[in-house]
Amino acid sequence: MRTPPAAQHYWYRAEQGRVRHRVRVAALWLVLPAAIIALFRGTQMWFGYPSSQTENAQNDPFLMQLVLYSIVPFVVATMVVLPTMAFRSLVRLGPLTLLLLILLVLSVLTSVNPMQSARGLAAPIVLALPMIFVVGQFGATTAFRWMRLFVAVALVINFVYLAVFPQYAIMSGSLSGSFRGMFQHKNLFGAWCGVAFVLLLPPDFDIRRWDRLIRLILCCFAVAGAVLSKSSTAILLVIMGGATLFVAGFLARIDHRGARGILFATAFIGGIVIVGGLGQLLVAEVAGQFGKDVTLSGRSEIWEALWPVALDKPWTGHGFAMFRQTSYLQQFVTSIAWGPRSTHNTYIEIVLNSGFPALFVWMAIIVAAVFRGVLLIDLRRPDYVALQKSLAVIVQVLLCSMSEAGQMLAPHPVWPVLVASLYSIAIADGTRRRIAFRPAVPARSPSDPIAA
């Protein structure tokens, strides 16, 4: 006996509903936990880090490595249980990402220590995959909501940690008095607070609503954390993050994409000029408030010493992540008396590790994402807030990379958020939203010669 069409339709819809339910359950138990662990591992928060920078540099990273590799089973299970979503998410990364991966693998193969470079490359990839999957599965808006909840909880935990264990939360030695919470270093905590400020800032300041009031209070905590860290870069990140949100909100009110792109390009070029002129005065003023000079604690000495080293191997570099190793870096900065432990510049670090081609391709990905985000941002979009905050996070990371190492292509606190921001812009719908105006035309009869 043949099943009636109505019954067939009913059973088909029921089966489709069961499949969607299984997908949602699998995503909640696989993708979301992996993303939370990736955010936590990026911060590297832990109890009882030595307060002295010298002792902290000798800290055993075994526990953090254990947390990192605990993400791998979740990622593998996601690819097995949700292969369509995983494959679609990876394909949407685009050809430039594939080219970048090839260049990074090439730098691993030509490294002075291939095994060390391979481990260094595995870390940012493992942290990036859960963030790609969570945006691809749940969408940018939901992903940013969860990231906001994570930074809110982590921010409160760090201030509670300060109140209960100040001997660990406040650094000693040459960085005495700098607040770093449960982070390894006060600069990492300060930069993370700048990004947390952007994620927590509400779309309006209606304090009659509890959610807005709580988010504003948390923003004040983020600003306080940036100030207490005594990091001039963190203060600039908070300022630039807020300014980028304002500019993005202004551009979203311009309907014409071409005009929006031209205006942003003009502002971008003008911003470079301002940073080269007045920005130097701003940096000097902010740095002076923390007892530092305009070279930000002698970082320019490091860059001058490392630039010739970068030119020695301009194509593939010395090996991925090699200059994140203090022992390898210090071979080239012996002329600097105070013994730097990092390059204090992410751009130079990428060139030293992987060569100029890798830096150019990576910057092409970043710049393309910024301009695409500017062209797509619109108040009528459901993912408007996610795009706005993505642009702000990218600008913050670009700025922080000028004075701090490891902000990009490295397992540092802002890396998972940066990946989510870039991917949110990459998969955003580029369809124009227009209101169709159809004039009322009277219907013509079939005998009308024009209608025929």
C-alpha positions in Angstrom: 0.0 0.0 0.0 1.4 3.4 -1.0 1.9 6.0 1.7 -0.2 9.1 1.1 1.8 12.3 0.1 0.7 14.1 3.3 2.0 11.3 5.5 5.3 11.3 3.5 5.7 15.0 4.1 5.0 14.6 7.8 7.6 11.9 8.3 10.1 13.8 6.2 9.6 16.9 8.4 9.9 14.9 11.6 13.1 13.3 10.4 14.6 16.6 9.4 13.7 18.0 12.9 15.4 15.1 14.6 18.6 15.7 12.4 18.6 19.4 13.3 18.2 18.6 17.0 21.1 16.1 16.9 23.3 18.8 15.2 22.4 21.4 17.8 23.2 19.0 20.6 26.5 17.9 19.0 27.5 21.6 18.5 26.6 22.5 22.1 28.7 19.6 23.5 31.6 19.8 21.1 32.0 23.2 19.4 31.1 25.5 22.4 33.3 23.7 25.0 36.2 23.8 22.6 35.8 27.5 22.0 35.6 28.2 25.8 38.8 26.2 26.4 40.5 28.0 23.5 39.6 31.4 25.0 40.9 30.2 28.4 44.1 28.8 27.0 44.7 32.0 25.1 44.7 34.0 28.3 46.9 31.4 30.0 45.3 32.3 33.4 46.5 30.2 36.3 46.9 30.4 40.0 50.2 31.3 41.7 52.4 32.6 38.9 55.6 34.0 40.4 55.3 37.7 40.8 58.9 38.4 39.6 59.4 38.5 35.8 62.6 36.6 36.1 61.1 33.7 38.1 58.0 33.7 35.9 60.1 33.3 32.7 61.3 30.0 34.2 57.8 28.8 34.8 57.0 25.3 33.5 54.4 25.5 30.7 53.3 21.9 31.0 49.9 22.7 32.4 49.2 25.2 29.7 50.3 22.6 27.1 47.9 20.1 28.7 45.0 22.6 28.4 46.0 23.3 24.7 46.0 19.7 23.6 42.8 19.0 25.4 41.1 21.0 22.6 42.3 18.4 20.0 39.7 15.7 20.9 36.9 18.2 20.6 38.1 19.4 17.2 38.5 15.9 15.9 35.1 14.9 17.2 33.5 17.9 15.6 35.0 17.0 12.2 33.7 13.5 12.6 30.2 14.3 13.9 29.6 17.5 11.9 31.7 17.0 8.8 29.6 19.2 6.5 29.8 22.2 8.9 33.5 21.7 9.5 34.3 21.3 5.8 32.2 24.4 4.8 33.8 26.5 7.6 37.3 25.6 6.4 36.5 26.2 2.7 35.2 29.7 3.5 38.6 30.7 4.8 39.6 31.5 1.3 42.7 31.0 -0.9 44.8 33.6 0.9 44.6 31.6 4.1 45.7 28.5 2.2 48.7 30.5 0.7 49.6 31.7 4.2 49.5 28.2 5.6 51.8 27.0 2.8 54.3 29.8 3.6 54.2 29.0 7.3 54.7 25.3 6.7 57.7 26.2 4.4 59.2 28.3 7.3 58.8 25.2 9.5 60.6 23.0 7.0 63.5 25.4 6.6 63.7 26.2 10.3 66.9 26.0 12.4 64.8 23.8 14.7 62.0 22.2 12.7 60.5 20.3 15.7 60.3 23.5 17.8 58.7 25.4 14.9 56.2 22.6 14.2 55.0 22.8 17.9 54.9 26.5 17.6 52.7 26.4 14.5 50.4 23.7 16.0 49.4 26.0 19.0 47.7 28.9 17.1 46.0 26.5 14.7 44.6 24.4 17.6 43.3 27.7 19.2 41.9 29.0 15.9 39.8 26.0 14.8 37.3 26.1 17.6 36.7 29.8 17.0 36.2 29.2 13.3 33.7 26.4 14.0 31.8 28.4 16.6 31.3 31.3 14.3 30.5 29.0 11.4 27.9 26.9 13.3 26.2 29.5 15.5 26.9 32.8 13.6 28.9 35.9 14.5 26.2 37.5 16.8 26.0 34.4 19.0 29.7 33.8 19.0 30.4 37.4 20.2 27.7 37.1 22.9 29.5 34.0 24.3 32.9 35.8 24.1 31.4 38.7 25.9 30.2 36.4 28.7 33.6 34.8 28.9 35.5 38.0 29.3 33.0 39.3 31.8 33.5 36.2 34.0 37.2 36.3 33.6 37.4 40.0 34.4 35.5 39.5 37.7 37.7 36.5 38.6 40.9 38.6 38.1 39.7 41.4 40.4 38.6 38.8 43.0 42.1 37.3 42.6 43.6 40.7 43.3 41.6 41.1 46.5 42.3 37.6 47.8 45.9 37.0 46.5 47.6 40.4 46.0 51.0 38.8 46.4 50.5 36.9 43.1 48.3 39.4 41.3 50.7 42.3 41.6 54.2 42.0 40.0 57.4 42.7 41.9 61.0 43.4 40.9 61.5 45.8 38.0 57.8 45.9 37.3 56.8 46.4 41.0 53.2 47.6 41.5 51.9 46.5 38.1 48.6 44.6 38.2 48.5 41.4 36.1 45.8 39.3 37.8 46.0 35.6 36.9 48.0 36.4 33.7 51.7 35.7 33.2 52.6 39.4 32.5 51.1 42.8 33.0 51.3 43.7 29.3 49.3 40.6 28.4 46.7 41.5 31.0 46.6 45.2 29.9 46.1 44.3 26.2 43.4 41.8 27.1 41.6 44.4 29.1 41.6 46.7 26.1 39.9 44.0 24.0 37.5 43.2 26.9 36.4 46.8 26.9 35.4 46.6 23.3 33.5 43.3 23.7 31.7 44.5 26.8 30.7 48.1 25.7 26.9 48.1 25.2 25.3 49.6 22.1 23.7 52.4 24.2 24.0 53.8 27.7 20.4 53.3 28.9 21.2 52.5 32.5 17.6 51.9 33.3 18.2 48.4 31.8 20.1 46.0 34.0 22.1 44.4 31.2 23.3 47.8 30.1 24.2 48.9 33.6 26.1 45.7 34.3 28.1 45.9 31.1 29.0 49.6 31.8 30.3 48.6 35.2 32.3 45.8 33.7 33.7 48.3 31.2 34.9 50.4 34.1 36.6 47.4 35.5 38.3 46.8 32.1 39.6 50.4 32.0 40.7 50.1 35.6 42.6 46.9 34.8 44.3 48.6 31.8 45.4 51.5 34.1 46.5 49.4 37.0 48.6 47.2 34.6 50.7 50.4 34.1 50.9 49.6 30.4 50.8 52.6 28.1 49.9 50.3 25.2 46.8 49.2 27.1 45.6 52.7 27.6 46.0 53.4 23.9 44.1 50.3 23.1 41.1 51.4 25.2 41.1 54.8 23.5 41.5 53.4 19.9 38.9 50.7 20.6 36.3 53.2 21.6 37.2 55.5 18.7 36.9 52.7 16.2 33.5 51.7 17.5 32.4 55.3 17.1 33.7 55.6 13.6 32.2 52.2 12.6 28.8 53.4 13.9 29.1 56.6 11.9 30.0 54.7 8.7 27.1 52.3 9.2 24.7 55.3 8.8 26.0 56.0 5.3 23.9 53.9 2.8 26.2 54.3 -0.2 28.9 51.7 -0.1 31.2 53.6 -2.5 31.0 56.8 -0.4 31.6 54.7 2.7 34.7 53.1 1.3 36.1 56.4 0.0 35.4 58.1 3.4 37.1 55.3 5.2 40.1 55.2 2.9 40.5 59.0 3.4 40.3 58.6 7.1 42.7 55.7 7.1 45.4 57.6 5.2 44.7 60.6 7.4 45.0 58.4 10.5 48.4 57.2 9.3 49.6 60.9 9.0 48.2 61.7 12.4 49.8 58.7 14.0 53.1 59.8 12.4 52.8 63.3 13.8 50.4 64.0 16.6 50.3 60.3 17.5 53.9 60.5 18.5 53.0 63.3 21.0 50.1 61.2 22.3 52.4 58.2 22.8 54.9 60.3 24.6 52.3 61.8 26.9 50.7 58.5 27.8 54.1 56.8 28.2 55.3 59.7 30.4 52.4 59.1 32.8 53.9 55.7 33.5 57.5 56.9 33.8 58.6 55.8 30.4 60.2 57.5 27.4 58.8 57.8 23.9 60.7 54.7 22.8 58.5 52.7 25.2 61.2 51.4 27.5 63.9 51.2 24.9 62.0 49.0 22.4 63.5 50.9 19.5 66.9 49.5 20.5 65.6 46.0 20.0 64.1 46.8 16.5 67.3 48.4 15.3 69.3 45.3 16.4 66.9 42.8 14.8 66.3 44.5 11.5 69.6 43.3 9.9 68.8 39.8 11.3 65.5 39.9 9.4 67.3 40.8 6.2 69.6 37.8 6.5 66.7 35.4 5.8 64.0 37.5 4.1 62.1 34.7 2.3 61.4 32.0 4.9 62.8 33.4 8.1 64.6 31.6 10.8 61.7 29.3 11.5 58.2 29.7 12.8 58.0 30.7 16.5 61.8 30.7 16.9 62.0 34.3 18.0 59.3 33.6 20.6 62.1 31.6 22.3 64.0 33.9 24.6 67.2 31.9 24.4 67.2 32.1 20.6 66.3 35.8 20.6 69.0 36.8 23.0 71.7 35.5 20.6 71.0 38.6 18.4 70.5 41.3 21.1 73.7 40.8 23.2 74.6 44.5 22.5 71.5 45.6 24.6 72.5 45.8 28.3 69.0 45.2 29.8 68.6 41.9 28.1 65.2 41.9 26.3 63.1 38.7 26.3 60.9 39.4 23.2 61.0 41.4 20.0 58.3 43.8 21.3 56.9 44.1 17.8 54.7 41.4 16.1 55.4 42.6 12.6 59.2 42.2 13.0 58.6 38.9 14.8 56.6 37.5 11.8 59.4 38.5 9.4 62.1 37.0 11.6 60.1 33.8 12.0 58.5 33.3 8.6 59.9 35.9 6.2 58.5 38.9 4.3 56.1 36.9 2.0 54.3 35.5 5.0 53.9 39.0 6.5 52.6 40.5 3.2 50.0 37.7 2.8 48.9 38.0 6.4 48.5 41.8 6.2 46.6 41.3 2.9 44.1 39.1 4.8 43.9 41.7 7.6 43.5 44.7 5.3 40.9 42.9 3.1 38.9 42.0 6.2 38.9 45.6 7.4 37.8 47.1 4.1 35.1 44.4 3.6 33.8 45.0 7.1 33.6 48.8 6.4 31.7 48.1 3.2 29.3 45.7 4.8 28.6 47.4 8.1 25.0 48.6 8.2 22.6 49.4 11.0 19.9 47.2 9.3 22.1 44.1 9.4 21.3 41.5 12.1 25.1 41.1 12.6 25.8 44.8 12.8 27.2 44.7 16.4 29.4 41.7 15.6 30.9 43.5 12.6 31.3 46.7 14.5 33.2 45.0 17.3 35.2 42.9 14.8 36.6 46.0 13.2 37.5 47.5 16.6 39.3 44.3 17.7 41.3 44.1 14.5 42.3 47.8 14.8 43.3 47.2 18.4 45.5 44.2 17.5 47.1 46.0 14.7 48.0 48.9 17.1 49.1 46.6 19.9 51.4 44.6 17.5 53.5 47.8 17.0 54.9 47.6 20.6 54.1 44.0 21.7 55.2 40.6 20.4 53.0 37.6 19.7 49.7 39.4 19.1 49.2 37.7 15.8 49.9 34.1 14.7 50.7 33.1 18.3 48.8 31.5 21.2 48.4 34.8 23.1 45.2 36.2 24.9 43.8 38.2 21.9 44.5 35.5 19.2 41.2 33.6 19.6 39.2 36.8 19.6 41.1 38.1 16.5 40.3 34.8 14.6 36.6 35.1 15.5 36.6 38.7 14.3 38.3 38.0 11.0 36.1 35.0 10.3 32.9 36.9 11.2 33.7 39.5 8.5 34.8 36.8 6.0 31.5 34.9 6.1 29.2 38.0 6.4 26.5 38.1 3.8 27.4 40.6 1.2 23.9 41.0 -0.3 22.7 44.6 -0.5 19.6 45.4 1.5 17.4 47.6 -0.6 13.8 48.7 -0.4 12.1 48.0 -3.6 9.8 50.7 -4.9 7.4 49.4 -7.5 5.1 51.9 -9.2 1.5 51.0 -9.4 0.9 50.1 -13.1 -2.6 49.4 -14.2 -3.1 45.9 -15.6 -3.5 45.6 -19.3 -6.1 43.5 -21.0 -4.9 40.6 -23.2 -6.3 42.5 -26.3 -3.9 45.4 -25.7 -1.3 45.4 -28.4 1.4 46.6 -26.1 0.8 43.7 -23.7 0.8 41.3 -26.6 
